[in-house]
Amino acid sequence: MAESYVTKSYLTTQFQNYSEVIKDKFALKDEVGGGVLEEDLTATTSIGSVTSGKTYPKGTSLEQIIRDILTTYQKAGLAVTLDPVKELYDIISDTLSSITISAAATKGTNKITAVTFYVDGIETNEITAGVENGGTFEYTHNFITPQNSTFTVKVEVFDGKQTTSQTKTVTFIPRSYYGTVNKNIIMPTEFEIKNVENTVLKNTQKFTWENIDCQDAKLLYAYPKQFAALTSIKDGMDFPYLDSYTETTVEIDGYEYRCYLLNIEMTCDAAEGFKQIFA
């Protein structure tokens, strides 16, 4: 059988024709962003910020896929502050007419698309303009009537892939009382509790009463009943006192309190550094 040969001119012509086809196809893809997927593509391994199982739909930019492979995804950062800054208020005497929420958003891998504010779980404001590269964004919430009950505020930052959020709780709570009472008192009344030497606003049953000063009197500690009962009362030397106290429930300003009264009278000077650690 005779051998057949392909001429150089034929190969040159075919190559030129093929080059034109390739050129035309890439020119077409340039119109939609420099190369795109012609069909859906699902990753079978994790690499960079691509997770196994992630599907890129037809038309996804090849540049985006390459960026995902070569970079590790970082979600947006967020720090929330409030004005007024305090988060604990006296439910008897304090109210809030408004609160300003500041969100310091930091861009991660992706551009930020939205910063959203919530009060008690209800969306109250969303900012989408000028958020792409992060920054500080503020929203002032005005209450319909002055607020004197606990509420939450939340901010969400979305970057098109994940949501970063932070929640703060503003708490309204009755004050706690601690001090000395007459040694003859067995069941303290609201009047007697409210007339002890000290009050403190706190969001826990735990408390340390330091440098106690009393003269032939009983020690008393009362706090809102919404907090758990005490499981430990000790002094600075770790000596237990819980069994030496009697707990009763007393209503003060319409709120139930746990009241702990030492069963015996004491005499001690503040300089002695005697303390009671309630926990």
C-alpha positions as CSV (number, residue, x, y, z in Angstrom):
1,M,0.0,0.0,0.0
2,A,1.3,3.4,-0.9
3,E,2.0,5.8,1.9
4,S,0.1,9.1,2.0
5,Y,1.5,12.4,3.1
6,V,0.0,15.7,4.4
7,T,1.5,18.7,2.9
8,K,2.9,21.6,4.9
9,S,0.5,24.1,3.3
10,Y,-2.5,21.9,4.3
11,L,-1.4,21.8,8.0
12,T,-0.9,25.5,8.0
13,T,-4.3,26.2,6.6
14,Q,-6.0,23.8,9.1
15,F,-4.1,25.4,12.1
16,Q,-5.2,28.8,11.0
17,N,-8.8,27.7,10.8
18,Y,-8.6,26.1,14.2
19,S,-7.0,29.2,15.7
20,E,-9.9,31.3,14.4
21,V,-12.4,29.0,16.0
22,I,-10.7,29.2,19.3
23,K,-10.3,32.9,19.1
24,D,-14.0,33.3,18.3
25,K,-15.0,31.2,21.3
26,F,-12.9,33.1,23.7
27,A,-14.0,36.4,22.2
28,L,-17.6,35.3,22.9
29,K,-16.7,34.4,26.5
30,D,-15.0,37.7,27.1
31,E,-18.4,39.3,26.6
32,V,-19.7,37.6,29.7
33,G,-16.6,38.0,31.9
34,G,-13.5,36.4,30.6
35,G,-14.5,32.7,30.5
36,V,-17.5,31.0,32.1
37,L,-18.6,27.5,32.9
38,E,-20.6,25.9,30.1
39,E,-22.3,23.5,32.6
40,D,-22.8,23.1,36.3
41,L,-19.6,22.0,38.2
42,T,-19.6,20.3,41.6
43,A,-16.4,20.2,43.7
44,T,-15.4,16.7,44.8
45,T,-12.6,18.0,47.1
46,S,-12.0,20.9,49.4
47,I,-9.3,23.4,48.5
48,G,-8.8,27.1,49.3
49,S,-12.3,28.4,50.1
50,V,-14.0,25.7,48.0
51,T,-15.7,23.0,50.0
52,S,-16.4,19.5,48.8
53,G,-19.9,19.4,47.4
54,K,-20.1,23.0,46.5
55,T,-21.8,23.5,43.1
56,Y,-20.9,26.3,40.7
57,P,-23.8,26.8,38.3
58,K,-23.4,27.2,34.5
59,G,-22.2,30.7,33.7
60,T,-20.0,31.1,36.8
61,S,-16.9,33.1,36.0
62,L,-13.7,31.0,35.8
63,E,-11.9,33.9,37.5
64,Q,-14.2,33.5,40.5
65,I,-13.5,29.8,40.7
66,I,-9.7,30.4,40.5
67,R,-10.0,33.0,43.3
68,D,-11.9,30.6,45.4
69,I,-9.2,27.9,44.9
70,L,-6.3,30.2,45.7
71,T,-7.7,32.0,48.7
72,T,-9.1,31.0,52.1
73,Y,-12.5,32.5,52.8
74,Q,-12.8,34.8,55.7
75,K,-16.2,36.0,56.8
76,A,-16.9,39.7,57.7
77,G,-15.9,41.0,61.1
78,L,-18.3,42.8,63.4
79,A,-18.2,44.8,66.7
80,V,-21.4,46.3,68.1
81,T,-21.5,49.1,70.7
82,L,-24.5,50.9,72.3
83,D,-25.2,54.5,73.2
84,P,-25.9,54.8,76.1
85,V,-23.1,52.3,76.7
86,K,-24.5,50.7,79.9
87,E,-26.5,47.5,79.5
88,L,-27.9,47.2,83.0
89,Y,-30.7,49.5,84.4
90,D,-32.8,49.8,87.5
91,I,-36.3,48.7,86.6
92,I,-37.8,50.9,89.2
93,S,-36.2,54.2,88.4
94,D,-34.7,54.0,84.9
95,T,-36.3,54.3,81.4
96,L,-34.9,54.5,77.9
97,S,-36.6,56.6,75.2
98,S,-34.0,55.7,72.5
99,I,-30.8,53.8,71.9
100,T,-28.1,54.2,69.2
101,I,-26.6,51.0,67.8
102,S,-23.2,51.2,66.2
103,A,-21.9,48.4,64.0
104,A,-18.2,48.4,63.1
105,A,-18.1,46.0,60.1
106,T,-14.8,44.7,58.7
107,K,-14.7,43.3,55.1
108,G,-13.5,39.7,54.9
109,T,-12.9,37.9,51.6
110,N,-16.1,39.0,50.0
111,K,-17.6,42.5,49.7
112,I,-20.3,43.2,52.3
113,T,-23.8,43.5,50.8
114,A,-26.0,44.4,53.8
115,V,-25.9,45.5,57.4
116,T,-29.2,44.8,59.2
117,F,-30.4,45.9,62.6
118,Y,-32.9,44.1,64.9
119,V,-34.6,45.0,68.1
120,D,-36.3,42.2,70.0
121,G,-36.0,40.0,66.9
122,I,-37.8,42.5,64.6
123,E,-35.9,43.9,61.7
124,T,-35.8,47.7,62.2
125,N,-33.3,48.9,59.6
126,E,-31.1,47.7,56.8
127,I,-28.2,49.5,55.1
128,T,-27.1,48.3,51.7
129,A,-25.5,51.5,50.2
130,G,-21.8,52.1,50.8
131,V,-21.2,49.0,52.9
132,E,-19.1,47.0,50.4
133,N,-15.7,47.6,52.1
134,G,-17.0,47.9,55.7
135,G,-17.0,50.8,58.0
136,T,-19.1,52.0,61.0
137,F,-22.8,52.1,60.5
138,E,-25.3,53.5,63.0
139,Y,-29.0,53.2,63.7
140,T,-31.0,55.0,66.4
141,H,-34.1,53.2,67.6
142,N,-36.8,55.3,69.2
143,F,-39.2,53.5,71.5
144,I,-42.9,54.2,71.1
145,T,-43.1,54.6,74.9
146,P,-40.1,54.9,77.3
147,Q,-38.6,51.5,77.8
148,N,-38.2,49.9,81.2
149,S,-38.1,46.2,80.4
150,T,-35.3,43.9,79.1
151,F,-34.8,43.9,75.3
152,T,-32.2,42.6,72.8
153,V,-30.5,44.3,69.9
154,K,-28.8,42.3,67.1
155,V,-26.8,43.3,64.0
156,E,-26.1,41.1,61.0
157,V,-23.5,41.6,58.3
158,F,-24.0,39.6,55.1
159,D,-21.3,39.2,52.5
160,G,-23.2,37.2,49.9
161,K,-22.0,33.9,51.4
162,Q,-22.2,34.0,55.2
163,T,-23.8,36.1,57.9
164,T,-21.8,37.5,60.8
165,S,-24.0,38.6,63.8
166,Q,-23.7,40.0,67.3
167,T,-26.4,40.3,69.9
168,K,-26.5,42.5,73.0
169,T,-29.0,42.4,75.8
170,V,-30.1,45.5,77.7
171,T,-31.4,44.4,81.1
172,F,-33.8,46.1,83.4
173,I,-33.8,44.6,86.9
174,P,-34.6,45.5,90.5
175,R,-31.8,46.4,92.8
176,S,-30.3,44.0,95.4
177,Y,-30.0,44.9,99.1
178,Y,-27.4,44.1,101.7
179,G,-26.7,45.3,105.2
180,T,-27.5,44.8,108.9
181,V,-30.8,44.6,110.7
182,N,-31.9,44.5,114.4
183,K,-30.9,41.2,116.1
184,N,-34.5,40.6,117.1
185,I,-35.8,40.4,113.5
186,I,-36.7,36.9,112.4
187,M,-38.8,37.5,109.2
188,P,-37.6,40.7,107.5
189,T,-40.3,42.9,105.9
190,E,-40.1,45.0,102.7
191,F,-39.7,48.1,104.8
192,E,-36.8,46.6,106.9
193,I,-35.0,45.3,103.8
194,K,-35.3,48.6,101.9
195,N,-33.8,50.4,104.9
196,V,-30.5,48.5,105.1
197,E,-27.3,50.4,104.4
198,N,-26.5,49.3,100.9
199,T,-28.0,48.5,97.5
200,V,-26.4,47.2,94.3
201,L,-27.5,46.8,90.7
202,K,-26.3,43.5,89.3
203,N,-27.4,40.7,87.0
204,T,-26.6,37.7,89.2
205,Q,-27.2,36.2,92.6
206,K,-23.5,36.1,93.2
207,F,-22.0,38.9,95.4
208,T,-19.1,39.5,97.8
209,W,-19.8,41.7,100.8
210,E,-16.4,43.0,102.0
211,N,-15.2,44.8,105.2
212,I,-18.4,44.2,107.1
213,D,-19.1,46.6,109.9
214,C,-21.8,45.6,112.4
215,Q,-22.5,46.0,116.1
216,D,-24.6,43.2,117.7
217,A,-26.8,42.9,114.5
218,K,-27.8,40.3,111.9
219,L,-26.5,40.3,108.3
220,L,-29.1,40.4,105.5
221,Y,-28.8,39.9,101.8
222,A,-31.7,40.1,99.4
223,Y,-31.8,39.9,95.6
224,P,-34.5,39.4,92.9
225,K,-36.0,35.9,92.9
226,Q,-35.5,35.5,89.2
227,F,-32.0,34.4,90.0
228,A,-31.3,31.0,91.5
229,A,-31.0,30.2,95.2
230,L,-27.6,30.4,96.8
231,T,-25.6,27.2,97.0
232,S,-22.7,28.6,99.0
233,I,-22.0,31.3,101.5
234,K,-18.4,31.5,102.9
235,D,-16.1,34.0,104.6
236,G,-12.6,35.0,103.5
237,M,-11.2,32.0,105.2
238,D,-13.4,29.6,103.2
239,F,-15.5,28.8,106.3
240,P,-19.1,27.8,105.3
241,Y,-22.1,29.9,106.5
242,L,-25.0,28.7,104.2
243,D,-26.6,26.7,107.0
244,S,-26.4,29.7,109.3
245,Y,-28.8,31.7,107.1
246,T,-32.5,31.4,106.7
247,E,-34.0,32.1,103.2
248,T,-37.5,33.7,102.9
249,T,-39.4,35.2,100.0
250,V,-40.4,38.9,100.3
251,E,-42.1,41.1,97.8
252,I,-40.4,44.5,97.3
253,D,-41.8,47.1,94.9
254,G,-44.0,44.4,93.3
255,Y,-41.1,42.0,92.7
256,E,-40.3,38.8,94.6
257,Y,-37.0,38.6,96.3
258,R,-34.9,35.9,98.0
259,C,-33.9,37.2,101.4
260,Y,-31.1,35.6,103.4
261,L,-30.9,36.5,107.1
262,L,-28.1,35.3,109.3
263,N,-29.6,33.5,112.3
264,I,-27.3,35.0,114.9
265,E,-26.2,38.5,115.6
266,M,-22.6,39.5,115.0
267,T,-20.1,42.2,116.0
268,C,-17.2,43.1,113.7
269,D,-15.2,46.1,112.6
270,A,-14.6,47.0,108.9
271,A,-10.9,47.1,109.6
272,E,-11.0,43.4,110.4
273,G,-11.8,42.7,106.8
274,F,-14.6,40.2,107.5
275,K,-16.5,39.2,104.3
276,Q,-19.4,37.1,103.1
277,I,-19.1,35.5,99.7
278,F,-22.5,34.6,98.3
279,A,-22.6,32.2,95.4
